[in-house]
Amino acid sequence: MIIVCAGVLLKSGQVLLARRGPGMRHAGKWEFPGGRVEPGEAPAAALARELREELGIEAVVGPETARSRHTYDFGEIELIAFLVPKFSGELKPVEHDALAWVEARRLLEYDLTPADVPIAEIVSTHRRRQRYKGTHPRSFPEKYKELAQDAEAIAKAKERGSTPAGTHIPVMLQEVLAALEPLAGAKVLDCTLGWGGHAEELARRVGPGGSVTGLDKDGEELEQAERRLKALGLTILARRSDYADAKEALAALGLGAVDALLADLGVSSMQLDRPERGMSFKLDGPLDMRMDRSRGKTAAEWLASASESEIRDALARFGDEPDAEAIAAKLAALAAEGRAPKTTGELATAVSLAKGLGAARFRKKDAFARHPAARAFQALRIAVNSERASLAKLLSDLPSLVKPGGRAVFITFHAGEEALVEKAFAEQAAAGQWRAPLEAARKVSPEEARENPRARSARLWRAVRR
């Protein structure tokens, strides 16, 4: 397999194509500029180098936008395309005989090299940024243009240290893949499919002799992940299920223990960035927070019926909230008056008042600072979804889910999860179920924390079945 990179250079709704010159394979056909990824070279870095060598420009390489595979007479290639929102320098083709800025919707009218056609099919759906009425954006999609895959907006979000809205970046991806090796031919269970970022790479590595099963209790995100992975030509068996029921889900599918198990305990960015899910204080929305919106109490309903002590205990246990007592008293008083928060904005305001913060001070300084309401939102989400009980059940069943010699990887994001995972691994290792000594948890790298601030508290835990 030859790995090749390509750049989708976008400018005002137009995309740059380069025509292959005489003497080149497929001479006369058009392609997205790029070239071969050398051994040990990251695809994004390879693209920056290729654009410098082929076109004489210094490019800002943005997020991956699509992949395709094609078998030529010289072998199979995998083409990885990246958005390139900005570049400097004058375009001067070195290997191509012509360049053309083409409207994205017209890409498929050009005679493209075979591997570029699937990329063009995806890019051709790009539309110029929608304008909003008035002087300021009013809706979430208007304010966060990344949701429409606006390359410039995505680049700007990343430059300021934010995770682009609507973009889920799989946490500690390379560390996960290394921790679950060997993967060729393996049977893998992803307990938290989410957007499918981890499952996508796992499916590529297990190959036709292996399989990847993905579980998620969020049916809305599960359907989207299935469609996205299918469009990439990847086969993943997806099932709507809480990871607490992983053992039952595998049995229902006729599957036994697996070679590799992954449980990423974080919330998907696709959930955080949808105001109607009520999981974020970014913009106001209904205070829902349920992973499965087809059942159970919403966070608003839970707050309206919970006692002050229940609220205090949830904030302290699930959020390590230092002001749990003051916040619980405020929320209980509002509920007694029939004014329990019904929206994320109302909850954030209540927490602000309980902490003695004015509205002007109740803001994050930057993408790396913790929002004053972050712990309260986290605690309520965990309580509403019974996440601790689900995690405890998964950990209890874990040894029976993994084959001898198999690997289990957990990614935690806060102290409560860490304590449960560490304790379960230690007790099960002492009982002879995991190889000793256990590995220390790994922290996310500084580079990844800068690239994806939402991953900054991640810890990776690994155990190998005896």
N, C-alpha and C positions, 0 to 999 in steps of 0.2 A: 504494500500500500504506500503510495507516494502522497505526502501531505502538501497541499498547495494553498496559498492564501490569496485573497483578492480584495480590492478596495472598492466600496460603493461610495464614490465621491458625490455628495449631494450639494446642489446650489440652486436655490429658488425653485425647487421642484424638478430640477434637471439632474441627470446622472451622467458621469463621464464614461464613455466607451472608447476603447482603443482597438484599432484594426491591425491584425497581424500582417507583417510585411512579407515580401517575396523571400522564399527560402525557408520560411518558418512552417512548422506543421500547421495545417489548416490555414494557410495563407489566404488573406482576403476576408476571413471571418472576424467578427467583432467579439470583444471580451471585456470584462472588468479588469483593469490593470492589476498586476500582482506577480507572484512567482512562487518558486519552491521554498518550502520551509526546511532549513538545514537541520541536521541532527543536533539535539540539545537546544534548539532555538524556539522561543515562544512564538506562536503564529502572529500575534500582534506586532512583536518586534521585527519579525521577518517581513511583514507587510510594510512597515515604516522603511526598512532597508531597501526593499524592492522598489518602492515608489521613489526613493531617492536616486537609485541607480537607473531606473527606467524612464523617469519623468523629470528628474532634477528638482524635486520638491521636498520640503520638510512637512510631513503630515502628522496631524493629531488623529491617532487611531481610536475610534470609539468602540461601542459594544459590538459583539458578534450579532449578525443579523440573520444568517442562514448557512446551511451546509448542503452539499450535494456530493454524490459519488457517481463516477462514470468509468467504464472500462474502455480504454483506448487500445491500439495495437501494441503499445509498449507496456501495458499493465493498467491496474486500477489506481485512480487518484481519489482523494477526498479533498474537496474544495471548501475552504472555510472563508466566508465573506464577512467583512467588518464594515460598519459605517465609518466614513471619514468626514466629519463635519467641518474640519478646518485644515487648511494647508497654507504654506507660504512659499514664495518663489514663483518663477514663470514656468509654465508647462512646456517642456521640450522633449518630445518623444525620442528615445534612443533606439529601441528595438522595433517600434511600431511605425507604420507609414502614415497613419492619420489618427487624429483624436476628434471626438464629437460629443458635445453636450446634448443629450437627448431627453425629452420629456419622459418622466418615469413611466407614464401610461403607454408610451410608444415603444418601450424596450423590445417587446416581442416582435415588432415589425422588422427588426434587424436580424441579419444572418449571424447568429451567435455560435460560438464553439459549444459543443454538446454539454459539457459540465456547467456552463454558465446559464443554460436555459432555465433550470429549476430556481436558480438564484433570481433571475430576471422575473420569473413568475411571481415571486414574493415581493420583490422591490417595485414591480409595476403597480401594485395596489397603493403605493405611497401617494398621498395627496398633500397639496400645499396647506400650510397651517391655516386653520379656520380663524377668522377674525371675530372679535366680540364687539357688541354694541357698547358705546360709551367710552370712558377713559380708563376704566379698571375692569379686570375680569371678575365675574360674579359667581361662576360655577366652578366646581372642582376641575373638570376637564379643561376649562379655559385657563385656569391658573397654572395647572400642571400639564404643560403641553407635551411632556414626555409620554403621557398616556396615549398620544397619537403617533408615537414613535418618531417624534420630531428630533432629528439628529442633533441639531444645534442645542435644543433644550436639554437633551440627555447629556451632552458634553458639559454644558454649563452647570448642571446639577452635580456632576461628578467633580468638576473643578472646585466647587464650593464645599466639597466634602459630604454631599448628600447622596443617598441612594435614589436614583431616578424613580419618580412615581410610576407604579404599574410595572416595575422591573424587579424580578426576583433573581438575585444572584446566589447560586448555591454556596453555602458556607463551607469553608475549608475543603473545597472539592478535591484538590490533589492529595491532601492528607487522608481524606476518606478513602479514595481509590487505593492509596498505598496501604492503608490499614486493613482493607478487605482483600488484598491480594492473597493467593492467586485467584483470578476471576475467570479465566478462559474455561468455558464449559460449566461454570458454577451455577447453582440454583440460589437466587438472591431474593430476599424479602426487604422491601423498603416500607417501613411501618408508617411513614408520614410522607406520602407521595407529593403533596403540595403542587407546585408548578412543574415538577418533574425534572428539575435541574440535575440532581444527583442520579435519578433513575436513567436519564438520557445517556450519561457517560457510562453508567454501569451496564446498560444494554449494549453499548458499543463494544465493551470489553468482554462480556460473557460469550458473545458470538452465537452462531446458530446452535451450538451444542448446549448452551445454557438457557436460563430463563430469569426474568425479573418480574416479581409480583409486587404491586403497589397498593397500599391501603390508605384510605383517607376517609374520615367521617364527614367531611365537607363535600357533599354531592355536587355543589355548584363548581367548586374548583376542580373536582375530580373529572368532570365532563370536559372542562377546558384543557386540562392536562392530557387527557386521552386524545383529544383532537390534535393538539400540538405535536405530541409524540408520533401519532400516526402520520401526520404530514411530513415528518422527518424520516419516514420509512422504518420506524422502530416498533417492534411488537412487545408490548408490556401488558401483562394481565392485571387489570385494575379492578378493585373491589371496594365498595363503600362499606367501611367498617372502622370502628374505634380501634386503636392499637391495643386496647385492653383485651379485645377479642381476637387477637392475632392467631392464637392456637385454633380457635373455632373456625376462623376464616380459611386457614390453610386446609383444615380437615374438610370443609365444605367444598373446596376446590379440588379435593382429591390429592393434595400435596402433603408431604411429610416434613420433617426437619430440613433446614436449609444449610447451605455452605457459608452464607454470609448474610448478616442481618444489620440493617441500618435504622436508627431512630433519631431523626433530627427533630428536637423538641421545640424548635422555634416556630413563630407564627409567620405564615407566608406574607411577603410584601404585597401580594395580590389581594390579600384580605385587609391588611393595614391601609392600603391606598384606595379602598372603596368606602366612602363615607357612610353608605347605607348599612355596612356591616357593624358600624359602631365600635370599632376596636381602637380607634386612634383619635387623638385630640387635634390632628392637623386641621381638619375642617369639621364644622358642626354636622351631626347626623343623628339618627335615632340610636338610643343607647341599647343596642342589641347584644353584641359580643358572642353570640352562640356560634360555634363551629358548624353545627347542624341546625339550620334555621327551620327545619321541619318539626322540631320537637323541643320541649323543655322551656323553662322560664328565660325571658330576656334579662339583661342586667338591670334594666329599669324595673321590671317586675320583682326581681330578687331584692333590690334595694328597698322597694316599697313595702315588702313583707318581712324583711330581716330585722332582728332585734339589734340594739346598739352593740351588745356584746358579740353577736355573730359578725357584724361588720368589722368591729375592732379586731377580732381574732383573725378574720380573713386578711385584713390589711397587714397585720403583724406577721402571720405565718406565711402568706403567699407573696407578700411584697416587701417584707423587711422595712415597712414604712415607719420611720421614727415618730411621726406625728399621728399614728394610728388612732390614739384616744381622742384627739381633738377633731380629726376628720370624721370618725364614727359618730361623735356627739352631734356634729353639724348635720350629717346625713340623716341620722335618726330624728333630729328635730324637724328637718324639712319633711320627712315622711309623716310625722305626727300631724303636721299642718296640711297634709295632702299635697305637698309640693316636692315630693321625691324627684330627683333628676330624671328626665325622660330623654334627654339628648346628651351627646358627648360634650357639647359646649356648657350645658348646665352642670354637668358633673365636674368639669375642669374649673368652673367658676366656684363651685362649692368647696372644692379642695383648696383653691386659691384663698378664699376667705378663711377657711379653717387654719391655714398656715400663716395667716396675717399678711398675705401678699396683695398688693394692689394690682389691678388689671395691667397696668403698664409694666410692672415688674414680672408678671407671670408669663415670661417668654424665654425660650431657649436662647442662649448667647450665640450658639453655632450648632452645626450638625453633630458635634461630638459631645455637647453638653447634655446632661440629663434634664428632661423637662420636669418641673416640679410635680406634675400629676402622673408621671410615668409609673411609679410604684403602685399607685392606687388603681390605675387602669389595668396593670398586670395582675394585681391581686384579684380584682373583680372578674377578669376573664378566666383565671384559673378556677375561681369558685363556681362561676356559672357553668363551666364545662366539666367540672369534677376531674380536672386534669391530674391532680395528685393521686387520686384513687385509681385512675386509668394507668398511670405510670407504675404504681405499686403492683398492679395486676400483671402488667407486661413483664416487669422485672421478676416477679414470682414464677411466671411461666417460661422465662428466658432459657434456662438450660434445656428444656424439652423442645425448644424451637430450633436449636442449633445442633448440627451433627458433630460428632467427635472430630476434632481438628478444624472445625468451623470457626469463623470470626464474628464477633458482635461489636458494633460501634454505636455509641450514643453521643449526641451533641447536645450539651446543656447550655442554658443561658442565665441561670441565676442560682443562688446558694441552695434553695430548697431542692431543686432538681439534682444539683451536684451531690448533696448529702444522701439522697435516696439511691442514686446510681452507685456512688462510692460504697455505701453500706452493703447494698445487695451484692456487688461484685466481690467485696471482701468476704462476706459470709459464705457465698457460694464457692469461692476459691478455697476457703478453709475446709469446706465439705468435700473438696476434691473435684469440683465440677469445672473449674477453670484452671489453666496453667498458672503456676506461681513462679516467680513473683509477678504480681500485676504491674502493668506499666502506669507511670504517673500520667495524669491528664495533661493534654497538650493545649496550649493557648493559641489563639489566632495570631498570625504574624502581624507585625506593625504595618507592613505593606497592604495586607488585606483589610486591616482595620481602617486605613486611610481610604481605600477604594470603596469599601462597603461599611459605613459606620454602624449599621444595624448588627454587624457581626462582632463588634468589638468585645462583647462579654462571652463569646462562645468558648467552650471547652470540649475537647474530644477525648472520650474514654474508650479504651479498647480491651477486649478480653478474648482469649483463644480457648475453645472448648477442649477439655481433656477426653 
